[in-house]
Amino acid sequence: MLLTMLCQNNGRVRALTTCTLPFVLLFFLSCTAAHQNNQQSGTSQLQAENSMMKKRLPLIERESDVLKKENQQYRIKIQDLDMQNKQLSADLAALRDQYEIDIAAGNQQISSLEEENQKNAQESRANIDRLTAVNKALNEQMTRDLRALKDQIVMQKAAYNMDREKLVQENAQKQLELTNKLEAADTELAMKKKEISSLQTSIGEVSAKLVKANTLSTESAKARTAAMAELESIKAAGIKAKNEYQVQLESLRAANADLNKQIAELSSDRSRQKQPEPVPVTQP
């Protein structure tokens, strides 16, 4: 029965070889003989099974041939796998050697990098110490320069306030003088206007006299000449007064322009004095 199961499962049993087939047959025959001795009542059943086994023997032999062929194929595959294994072993050995070489080179590079890193760390510490000292010196110098600059700003501010007060006083004095001049000019201008008005009245009277003289053709030419002379004298006085008024007006305009110019200069000087001169900072 076990042989029957093995034959039914021939797709799974691939490692069976021809050398084991006689032992299997002897095993089953011995089992059959023992079974006949122990159980005489099952002789017929064993004979039936033996007959079935004999019928199945050609099938088993054919299966054995198939297994031989498959075994041969497996041997070829095993040889190929052995060759591949040897090649892979050689490749693995080469890779192991290369790995050891790479590890040694990497360790050497790491050692070099550690030495370089240590050297750079020492140089960095030295540079940090040097830059710290330079920074400290610069801070001290800057503190001194700032203190000197503050003192200079205080002094310049005091001097500027004094100059500003002086300029304000001078400006007020000049404005007062100019105001007085303008008032005097206005007074003189009013007098000139009155004089011009009086001259215009006189011109009107003389013109009336001339008209009257022209109408009186019987009057003497001497009176007419005197009237003409008086008229010319009045006209000359009016022109002179007008010229003097123009000169006075131009003088007042020039004085006003000078005052505006002085005020502008004072304002410019004041704006320049508001900005203190920079103090040069010396490098340590």
C-alpha positions as CSV (number, residue, x, y, z in Angstrom):
1,M,0.0,0.0,0.0
2,L,2.9,2.3,0.7
3,L,4.3,1.6,-2.8
4,T,0.9,2.4,-4.2
5,M,0.9,5.8,-2.4
6,L,4.4,6.5,-3.7
7,C,3.4,5.6,-7.2
8,Q,0.3,7.9,-7.0
9,N,2.5,10.7,-5.7
10,N,5.1,10.3,-8.5
11,G,5.0,14.1,-9.1
12,R,6.4,14.8,-5.7
13,V,9.0,12.0,-5.3
14,R,11.8,13.2,-7.6
15,A,14.8,12.0,-5.7
16,L,14.2,8.3,-6.1
17,T,17.0,6.5,-8.0
18,T,17.3,3.1,-9.7
19,C,19.6,1.9,-7.1
20,T,17.0,2.0,-4.4
21,L,14.3,0.2,-6.4
22,P,15.3,-3.4,-5.6
23,F,15.5,-2.7,-1.9
24,V,12.0,-1.2,-2.1
25,L,10.7,-4.4,-3.8
26,L,12.4,-6.7,-1.3
27,F,10.9,-4.6,1.5
28,F,7.4,-5.0,0.2
29,L,7.9,-8.7,-0.6
30,S,9.3,-9.3,2.9
31,C,6.4,-7.4,4.4
32,T,4.0,-9.5,2.3
33,A,5.7,-12.8,3.5
34,A,5.6,-11.8,7.1
35,H,2.0,-10.8,6.7
36,Q,1.2,-14.3,5.2
37,N,2.9,-16.1,8.1
38,N,1.1,-14.0,10.8
39,Q,-2.2,-13.8,9.1
40,Q,-3.1,-16.8,7.0
41,S,-6.6,-15.4,6.6
42,G,-5.3,-12.5,4.5
43,T,-3.4,-14.6,1.9
44,S,-5.8,-13.9,-0.8
45,Q,-5.7,-10.2,-0.2
46,L,-1.9,-10.2,-0.3
47,Q,-1.9,-12.1,-3.5
48,A,-4.2,-9.6,-5.0
49,E,-1.9,-6.8,-3.9
50,N,1.1,-8.7,-5.2
51,S,-0.6,-9.1,-8.5
52,M,-1.4,-5.4,-8.6
53,M,2.3,-4.6,-7.7
54,K,3.5,-6.8,-10.6
55,K,1.1,-5.0,-12.9
56,R,2.4,-1.7,-11.7
57,L,6.1,-2.7,-11.9
58,P,6.5,-1.5,-15.6
59,L,5.0,1.8,-14.6
60,I,7.5,2.1,-11.7
61,E,10.3,1.2,-14.1
62,R,9.2,3.9,-16.5
63,E,8.9,6.3,-13.6
64,S,12.5,5.3,-12.6
65,D,13.7,6.1,-16.1
66,V,12.0,9.5,-15.9
67,L,13.6,10.1,-12.5
68,K,17.0,9.1,-14.0
69,K,16.7,11.7,-16.7
70,E,15.5,14.3,-14.2
71,N,18.4,13.3,-11.9
72,Q,20.8,13.8,-14.8
73,Q,19.3,17.3,-15.4
74,Y,19.6,18.1,-11.7
75,R,23.2,17.0,-11.7
76,I,23.9,19.3,-14.7
77,K,22.1,22.1,-12.8
78,I,24.1,21.3,-9.7
79,Q,27.4,21.5,-11.6
80,D,26.3,24.9,-13.1
81,L,25.4,26.0,-9.6
82,D,28.7,24.8,-8.3
83,M,30.5,26.8,-11.0
84,Q,28.4,29.8,-10.2
85,N,29.1,29.3,-6.5
86,K,32.8,29.1,-7.2
87,Q,32.6,32.3,-9.3
88,L,30.5,34.0,-6.7
89,S,33.0,32.9,-4.0
90,A,35.8,34.3,-6.1
91,D,33.9,37.5,-6.6
92,L,33.1,37.6,-2.9
93,A,36.8,37.1,-2.0
94,A,37.7,39.9,-4.5
95,L,35.1,42.1,-3.0
96,R,36.3,41.3,0.5
97,D,39.8,42.2,-0.4
98,Q,38.6,45.4,-2.1
99,Y,36.5,46.1,1.0
100,E,39.5,45.7,3.2
101,I,41.5,48.0,1.0
102,D,38.7,50.6,1.0
103,I,38.3,50.3,4.7
104,A,42.0,50.9,5.2
105,A,42.0,53.8,2.8
106,G,38.9,55.2,4.6
107,N,40.5,54.8,8.0
108,Q,43.6,56.6,6.7
109,Q,41.4,59.4,5.2
110,I,39.5,59.6,8.5
111,S,42.7,59.9,10.4
112,S,44.0,62.6,8.1
113,L,40.7,64.5,8.4
114,E,40.8,64.2,12.2
115,E,44.3,65.6,12.2
116,E,43.3,68.4,9.9
117,N,40.2,69.1,12.0
118,Q,42.3,69.3,15.1
119,K,44.7,71.6,13.4
120,N,41.8,73.8,12.1
121,A,40.3,73.8,15.6
122,Q,43.6,75.1,17.1
123,E,43.9,77.8,14.4
124,S,40.3,78.8,15.0
125,R,40.9,79.1,18.7
126,A,44.0,81.2,18.0
127,N,42.0,83.4,15.5
128,I,39.1,83.8,18.0
129,D,41.5,84.9,20.8
130,R,43.2,87.4,18.4
131,L,39.9,88.7,17.1
132,T,38.6,89.0,20.7
133,A,41.6,91.0,21.7
134,V,41.2,93.3,18.6
135,N,37.5,93.7,19.3
136,K,38.2,94.6,22.9
137,A,40.7,97.2,21.8
138,L,38.3,98.6,19.3
139,N,35.6,98.9,21.9
140,E,37.9,100.7,24.3
141,Q,39.0,103.1,21.5
142,M,35.4,103.6,20.4
143,T,34.4,104.4,24.0
144,R,37.2,107.0,24.3
145,D,36.3,108.5,20.9
146,L,32.6,108.7,21.8
147,R,33.5,110.4,25.1
148,A,35.6,112.9,23.3
149,L,32.9,113.5,20.7
150,K,30.3,114.1,23.4
151,D,32.6,116.6,25.1
152,Q,33.2,118.3,21.8
153,I,29.5,118.4,21.0
154,V,28.8,120.0,24.4
155,M,31.4,122.6,23.8
156,Q,30.2,123.3,20.2
157,K,26.7,123.5,21.4
158,A,27.6,126.1,24.0
159,A,29.6,128.1,21.5
160,Y,26.7,127.8,19.0
161,N,24.2,129.1,21.6
162,M,26.5,132.1,22.3
163,D,27.0,132.8,18.6
164,R,23.2,132.4,18.1
165,E,22.4,134.8,20.8
166,K,24.9,137.3,19.5
167,L,23.5,136.9,15.9
168,V,20.0,137.3,17.2
169,Q,20.9,140.5,19.0
170,E,22.8,141.8,15.9
171,N,19.8,140.9,13.7
172,A,17.4,142.7,16.1
173,Q,19.7,145.8,16.1
174,K,19.9,145.8,12.3
175,Q,16.1,145.3,12.0
176,L,15.6,148.3,14.4
177,E,18.0,150.5,12.4
178,L,16.3,149.5,9.1
179,T,12.9,150.2,10.6
180,N,14.0,153.6,11.7
181,K,15.4,154.2,8.2
182,L,12.2,153.1,6.7
183,E,10.1,155.4,9.0
184,A,12.4,158.3,8.1
185,A,12.1,157.5,4.4
186,D,8.3,157.3,4.8
187,T,8.3,160.7,6.5
188,E,10.5,162.2,3.8
189,L,8.4,160.6,1.2
190,A,5.2,162.1,2.6
191,M,6.9,165.5,2.6
192,K,7.9,165.0,-1.0
193,K,4.4,164.0,-1.9
194,K,3.1,167.2,-0.3
195,E,5.7,169.3,-2.1
196,I,4.8,167.6,-5.4
197,S,1.1,168.3,-4.7
198,S,1.9,171.9,-3.9
199,L,3.9,172.2,-7.1
200,Q,1.1,170.7,-9.1
201,T,-1.2,173.3,-7.5
202,S,1.2,176.0,-8.5
203,I,1.4,174.6,-12.0
204,G,-2.4,174.8,-12.2
205,E,-2.3,178.4,-11.1
206,V,0.4,179.3,-13.6
207,S,-1.5,177.5,-16.3
208,A,-4.6,179.5,-15.4
209,K,-2.5,182.6,-15.6
210,L,-1.2,181.6,-19.0
211,V,-4.7,181.1,-20.2
212,K,-5.7,184.4,-18.9
213,A,-2.6,186.0,-20.5
214,N,-3.4,184.4,-23.8
215,T,-6.9,185.8,-23.7
216,L,-5.6,189.2,-22.9
217,S,-3.7,189.9,-26.0
218,T,-3.3,193.5,-25.1
219,E,-1.2,192.7,-22.0
220,S,2.5,193.1,-22.4
221,A,4.8,190.4,-23.6
222,K,6.9,191.0,-20.5
223,A,4.2,189.6,-18.2
224,R,3.8,186.6,-20.5
225,T,7.6,185.9,-20.5
226,A,7.7,186.2,-16.7
227,A,4.8,183.7,-16.4
228,M,6.6,181.3,-18.8
229,A,9.8,181.6,-16.7
230,E,7.8,180.9,-13.5
231,L,6.2,177.9,-15.1
232,E,9.5,176.5,-16.3
233,S,10.9,177.0,-12.8
234,I,8.0,175.2,-11.2
235,K,8.4,172.3,-13.7
236,A,12.1,172.1,-13.0
237,A,11.4,172.0,-9.3
238,G,8.8,169.3,-9.8
239,I,11.2,167.2,-11.9
240,K,13.9,167.6,-9.3
241,A,11.6,166.5,-6.5
242,K,10.5,163.5,-8.6
243,N,14.1,162.5,-9.3
244,E,15.0,162.9,-5.6
245,Y,12.0,160.7,-4.7
246,Q,13.1,158.1,-7.2
247,V,16.7,158.1,-5.8
248,Q,15.3,157.9,-2.2
249,L,13.1,155.0,-3.2
250,E,15.9,153.1,-4.9
251,S,18.1,153.7,-1.9
252,L,15.4,152.2,0.4
253,R,15.0,149.2,-2.0
254,A,18.7,148.6,-1.9
255,A,18.8,148.8,1.9
256,N,15.9,146.4,2.1
257,A,17.7,144.0,-0.3
258,D,20.9,144.2,1.8
259,L,18.9,143.4,5.0
260,N,17.3,140.4,3.4
261,K,20.7,139.2,2.2
262,Q,22.2,139.6,5.7
263,I,19.2,137.7,7.2
264,A,19.7,134.9,4.7
265,E,23.4,134.7,5.4
266,L,22.7,134.6,9.2
267,S,20.2,131.8,8.6
268,S,22.8,129.9,6.5
269,D,25.5,130.4,9.1
270,R,23.1,129.2,11.8
271,S,22.2,126.0,9.9
272,R,25.9,125.3,9.3
273,Q,26.7,125.7,13.0
274,K,24.0,123.3,14.0
275,Q,26.0,120.4,12.6
276,P,29.1,119.6,14.7
277,E,32.3,118.7,12.9
278,P,33.0,114.9,13.0
279,V,35.7,113.7,15.3
280,P,38.2,111.4,13.6
281,V,38.3,107.9,15.0
282,T,41.8,106.5,15.3
283,Q,42.4,102.8,14.7
284,P,44.3,100.8,17.3
